[in-house]
């Protein structure tokens, strides 16, 4: 049995009472938190002691919506309106393979660990490979096999897609940190019949999580109204796909009725503020969702859309968008932002009984925030400091299931040199293809 005692910490438990201990301590045995509190730490014979010198310790952050391999598309065609059809789909069809998925996912995992993300929900292709990378990196993850009808790179039809989802379940059914799921891309790219099948499939496989893009674009909303006479949210509800442990990414273009539907279903939302804003799509009604009882987590989306995979880059945008909508400084206070990044994000994934806060009996997933940087001081409110002043470089240590996967800002589970080498070599292949695409279009 391994024993660890973190001492001299500013502990932000992010539990229901939002307890703080300063100075505080945390007693960990194997993969779980045994106890925590303030003042003089207990004597734990044989425990490894880490004095964090007054730094903040809080729960590991949860990213409930990501496309990890798309880290390789970061910054590509930023100012091109039709980049999806001009670049992205052709590149995916030509290059997305198990090798490319591994390379992009390792780059993403490295970035997330360094930025304090301990749990990620991912949906993409060759998802079994992504689960293996998450395992290798020592992270916790929900991995969803994407299903779609637009000639995706790993399945020719839905039968093949469901078979891949089955392989995902077989590979990770008993894994302690990787949870298999199924991920219909969106209502318009699957259709009601497939969504109904997904809902039944998830129920038949032990109530597995479902991930889906929902109410993200005007085109999606127009399709649902024209083809089915209802909102995309009501259409999803009718198929049975909206239920507890369903993660709805974006949930942006919704009205009061849509919010009521989702609240009654028990489904949750992965809020992608930065990605939504960069796409010019608007600002989600996060305060209204949370007031209705919907769990909302803060997500990065893929690096093609949001560029960064750390949650610090999302925090300010999440809060500012809510304040603009409310025309006041009061909406989305900093404490709520941190709750959404930890405990509420865990609730979105149905994992809040095990992670998301620092409490006895929960998994020892935590991060240490170094308070040495001048831009962090003075600290009147630690939550405001984390939301508006902190950066990924302030993350000094990261623990998942009682094991350190970042020590003194060095990822211990992945070799940076090989991660970067492989990613940059793949990017060189992309550049050649982009040049060929541009040359072909210019000749028309």
Secondary structure by P-SEA (a helix, b strand, c coil): cbbbbbcccccccccccccccccbbbbbcccccccccccccccccccccccccbbbbbcbbbbccccccccccccccccccccccccaaaaaaccccaaaaaaaaaaaaaaaaaacccbbbbbccaaaaaaaaaaaacccbbbbbccccccccccccaaaaaaaaaaaaaaccccccccccccccccccccaaaaaaaaaaaaaacbbbbbbbccccaaaaaaaaaaccccaaaaaaaaccccccbbbcccccccaaaaaaaaaacbbbbccaaaaaaacccccaaaaaaaabbbbbbbbcccccccccccccaaaaaaaaaaaaacccccccaaaaaaaacaaaaaaaccccccccccccccccbbbbbcccccccccccaaaaaccccccccccbbbccccccccccccccccaaaaaaaaaaaaaaaaaaaaaaaaaaaac
